[in-house]
């Protein structure tokens, strides 16, 4: 049986796992926060205490009536230490080693990244996932296991549900893992122009695979 741990790169250095500073994600205690971010030490920056709802509202993403907005800041809310850890290379950047899925053995199917409304993985009705139309999902991912995205404005795959067009095959489409391996991806959120409704949206990200 293969086990997997997801890590985030908490530095500005695009270096292979486990070089540098990588933080393991605890799915039972941690979560992601996508934000405009604040100045250092002002409540929504790297190393700050987990922010209150008031701080999250104060530094919410600035929406646009016409143009799409790419969320500028990506954080891990690290429950083990109650601190924000910025994923500094996430988003519209030509960076490869950002999210690392580290497998300790072979798998029976290729691991894939999916997005759902909840932990039951049964609906994709959130506006962030396209409101039922996953092709218009705000959640975009590019698999970087085999190389860089190649551009600072990469398009990526829109995530939502389990249809082939809306999942990310983390082994680059090469199939199940035959040995222990670390797979990589980058991630961003793009909010369409004209979406001006303030909201707290909490879709669920899952890495799905089967083992022998």
GUROKE-658019 format. One record per residue (C-alpha): x, y, z. Coordinates in pm, whole numbers, plus 50000, padded with zeros to 5 digits. Layout:
<rs>
<r east="X" north="Y" up="Z"/>
...
</rs>
This chain:
<rs>
<r east="50000" north="50000" up="50000"/>
<r east="50135" north="50341" up="49900"/>
<r east="50101" north="50637" up="50134"/>
<r east="50113" north="51000" up="50021"/>
<r east="50191" north="51328" up="50196"/>
<r east="50129" north="51665" up="50032"/>
<r east="50384" north="51939" up="50100"/>
<r east="50400" north="52310" up="50017"/>
<r east="50714" north="52507" up="49936"/>
<r east="50737" north="52789" up="50191"/>
<r east="51025" north="52973" up="50017"/>
<r east="51095" north="53177" up="49704"/>
<r east="51341" north="52910" up="49589"/>
<r east="51218" north="52678" up="49313"/>
<r east="51397" north="52370" up="49447"/>
<r east="51316" north="51999" up="49441"/>
<r east="51159" north="51833" up="49745"/>
<r east="51289" north="51795" up="50016"/>
<r east="51555" north="52062" up="49953"/>
<r east="51474" north="52395" up="50114"/>
<r east="51173" north="52452" up="50337"/>
<r east="50877" north="52225" up="50268"/>
<r east="50582" north="52192" up="50506"/>
<r east="50371" north="51877" up="50525"/>
<r east="49995" north="51930" up="50511"/>
<r east="49775" north="51769" up="50775"/>
<r east="49435" north="51724" up="50605"/>
<r east="49266" north="51701" up="50945"/>
<r east="49402" north="52030" up="51078"/>
<r east="49520" north="52249" up="50790"/>
<r east="49348" north="52443" up="50514"/>
<r east="49429" north="52684" up="50233"/>
<r east="49355" north="53057" up="50234"/>
<r east="49349" north="53255" up="49909"/>
<r east="49375" north="53629" up="49968"/>
<r east="49490" north="53971" up="49856"/>
<r east="49728" north="53949" up="50148"/>
<r east="49853" north="54223" up="50377"/>
<r east="50184" north="54392" up="50440"/>
<r east="50424" north="54187" up="50649"/>
<r east="50302" north="54146" up="51005"/>
<r east="49965" north="54310" up="50938"/>
<r east="49752" north="53999" up="50977"/>
<r east="49749" north="53810" up="50646"/>
<r east="50115" north="53753" up="50562"/>
<r east="50372" north="53479" up="50600"/>
<r east="50424" north="53389" up="50965"/>
<r east="50120" north="53576" up="51100"/>
<r east="49881" north="53414" up="51344"/>
<r east="49578" north="53254" up="51182"/>
<r east="49360" north="53552" up="51086"/>
<r east="49017" north="53641" up="51217"/>
<r east="48718" north="53671" up="50987"/>
<r east="48752" north="54048" up="51013"/>
<r east="49111" north="54035" up="50887"/>
<r east="49019" north="53799" up="50605"/>
<r east="48745" north="54040" up="50500"/>
<r east="48977" north="54339" up="50524"/>
<r east="49234" north="54175" up="50298"/>
<r east="48994" north="53992" up="50068"/>
<r east="49072" north="53972" up="49697"/>
<r east="48984" north="54291" up="49507"/>
<r east="48731" north="54200" up="49239"/>
<r east="48683" north="54366" up="48900"/>
<r east="48361" north="54446" up="48715"/>
<r east="48517" north="54363" up="48377"/>
<r east="48849" north="54181" up="48393"/>
<r east="48937" north="53846" up="48550"/>
<r east="49143" north="53866" up="48867"/>
<r east="49410" north="53614" up="48958"/>
<r east="49430" north="53573" up="49334"/>
<r east="49771" north="53710" up="49434"/>
<r east="49845" north="53529" up="49761"/>
<r east="49820" north="53161" up="49861"/>
<r east="49863" north="53047" up="50221"/>
<r east="49860" north="52729" up="50423"/>
<r east="49672" north="52779" up="50749"/>
<r east="49903" north="52555" up="50951"/>
<r east="49691" north="52424" up="51236"/>
<r east="49983" north="52261" up="51417"/>
<r east="50138" north="52598" up="51500"/>
<r east="49837" north="52827" up="51431"/>
<r east="50033" north="53030" up="51176"/>
<r east="50000" north="53129" up="50811"/>
<r east="50266" north="52986" up="50580"/>
<r east="50274" north="53153" up="50239"/>
<r east="50307" north="52933" up="49930"/>
<r east="50527" north="53193" up="49767"/>
<r east="50567" north="53034" up="49423"/>
<r east="50197" north="52955" up="49370"/>
<r east="49987" north="53131" up="49109"/>
<r east="50082" north="53292" up="48778"/>
<r east="50448" north="53206" up="48799"/>
<r east="50672" north="52991" up="48584"/>
<r east="50766" north="52778" up="48884"/>
<r east="50787" north="52401" up="48910"/>
<r east="50846" north="52292" up="49269"/>
<r east="50548" north="52447" up="49447"/>
<r east="50320" north="52165" up="49567"/>
<r east="50484" north="51825" up="49615"/>
<r east="50291" north="51500" up="49651"/>
<r east="50536" north="51250" up="49795"/>
<r east="50446" north="50882" up="49749"/>
<r east="50635" north="50614" up="49940"/>
<r east="50555" north="50332" up="49696"/>
<r east="50376" north="50215" up="49385"/>
<r east="50010" north="50288" up="49308"/>
<r east="49747" north="50097" up="49111"/>
<r east="49617" north="50409" up="48932"/>
<r east="49767" north="50743" up="48840"/>
<r east="49715" north="50996" up="49119"/>
<r east="49494" north="51284" up="49012"/>
<r east="49400" north="51616" up="49169"/>
<r east="49027" north="51688" up="49193"/>
<r east="48808" north="51965" up="49340"/>
<r east="48465" north="51918" up="49501"/>
<r east="48216" north="52107" up="49714"/>
<r east="48279" north="51894" up="50020"/>
<r east="48459" north="51596" up="50167"/>
<r east="48187" north="51364" up="50036"/>
<r east="48302" north="51447" up="49682"/>
<r east="47951" north="51436" up="49538"/>
<r east="47874" north="51786" up="49402"/>
<r east="48047" north="52077" up="49223"/>
<r east="47791" north="52354" up="49273"/>
<r east="48019" north="52616" up="49430"/>
<r east="48067" north="52930" up="49218"/>
<r east="48441" north="52870" up="49256"/>
<r east="48399" north="52539" up="49072"/>
<r east="48189" north="52689" up="48796"/>
<r east="47850" north="52652" up="48963"/>
<r east="47802" north="52308" up="48810"/>
<r east="47996" north="52384" up="48490"/>
<r east="48352" north="52278" up="48578"/>
<r east="48493" north="52410" up="48252"/>
<r east="48448" north="52756" up="48402"/>
<r east="48598" north="52668" up="48740"/>
<r east="48812" north="52935" up="48902"/>
<r east="49051" north="52667" up="49029"/>
<r east="49333" north="52609" up="48779"/>
<r east="49620" north="52365" up="48800"/>
<r east="49926" north="52286" up="48592"/>
<r east="50118" north="51961" up="48645"/>
<r east="50491" north="52027" up="48677"/>
<r east="50619" north="51676" up="48747"/>
<r east="50807" north="51669" up="48416"/>
<r east="50899" north="52035" up="48377"/>
<r east="50818" north="52401" up="48423"/>
<r east="50483" north="52548" up="48316"/>
<r east="50682" north="52743" up="48056"/>
<r east="50505" north="53075" up="48106"/>
<r east="50414" north="53322" up="48379"/>
<r east="50058" north="53328" up="48241"/>
<r east="49990" north="52954" up="48217"/>
<r east="49626" north="52860" up="48154"/>
<r east="49603" north="52531" up="48340"/>
<r east="49325" north="52277" up="48378"/>
<r east="49000" north="52394" up="48543"/>
<r east="48924" north="52168" up="48840"/>
<r east="48577" north="52041" up="48924"/>
<r east="48455" north="51686" up="48976"/>
<r east="48609" north="51376" up="48824"/>
<r east="48554" north="51413" up="48448"/>
<r east="48877" north="51374" up="48253"/>
<r east="48874" north="51737" up="48134"/>
<r east="48861" north="51867" up="48489"/>
<r east="49122" north="51667" up="48678"/>
<r east="49500" north="51692" up="48680"/>
<r east="49695" north="51370" up="48617"/>
<r east="49988" north="51426" up="48850"/>
<r east="50224" north="51178" up="48684"/>
<r east="50194" north="51372" up="48361"/>
<r east="49962" north="51114" up="48206"/>
<r east="50224" north="50838" up="48238"/>
<r east="49995" north="50619" up="48448"/>
<r east="50027" north="50452" up="48784"/>
<r east="50348" north="50479" up="48984"/>
<r east="50571" north="50172" up="48977"/>
<r east="50808" north="50303" up="49246"/>
<r east="50813" north="50568" up="49516"/>
<r east="50802" north="50909" up="49351"/>
<r east="50736" north="51277" up="49417"/>
<r east="50489" north="51450" up="49184"/>
<r east="50452" north="51825" up="49147"/>
<r east="50196" north="52086" up="49048"/>
<r east="50126" north="52458" up="49061"/>
<r east="49787" north="52607" up="49140"/>
<r east="49601" north="52937" up="49107"/>
<r east="49254" north="53085" up="49146"/>
<r east="49118" north="53311" up="48871"/>
<r east="48796" north="53497" up="48954"/>
<r east="48605" north="53602" up="48641"/>
<r east="48533" north="53966" up="48568"/>
<r east="48189" north="54075" up="48680"/>
<r east="48172" north="53842" up="48979"/>
<r east="48117" north="54101" up="49250"/>
<r east="47931" north="53902" up="49515"/>
<r east="48124" north="53892" up="49847"/>
<r east="48136" north="53532" up="49968"/>
<r east="48333" north="53276" up="50162"/>
<r east="48377" north="52975" up="49935"/>
<r east="48535" north="52656" up="50066"/>
<r east="48572" north="52385" up="49798"/>
<r east="48759" north="52069" up="49886"/>
<r east="49079" north="51959" up="49707"/>
<r east="49153" north="51586" up="49691"/>
<r east="49432" north="51371" up="49550"/>
<r east="49266" north="51050" up="49434"/>
<r east="49440" north="50717" up="49360"/>
<r east="49411" north="50348" up="49438"/>
<r east="49674" north="50109" up="49568"/>
<r east="49743" north="49741" up="49514"/>
</rs>
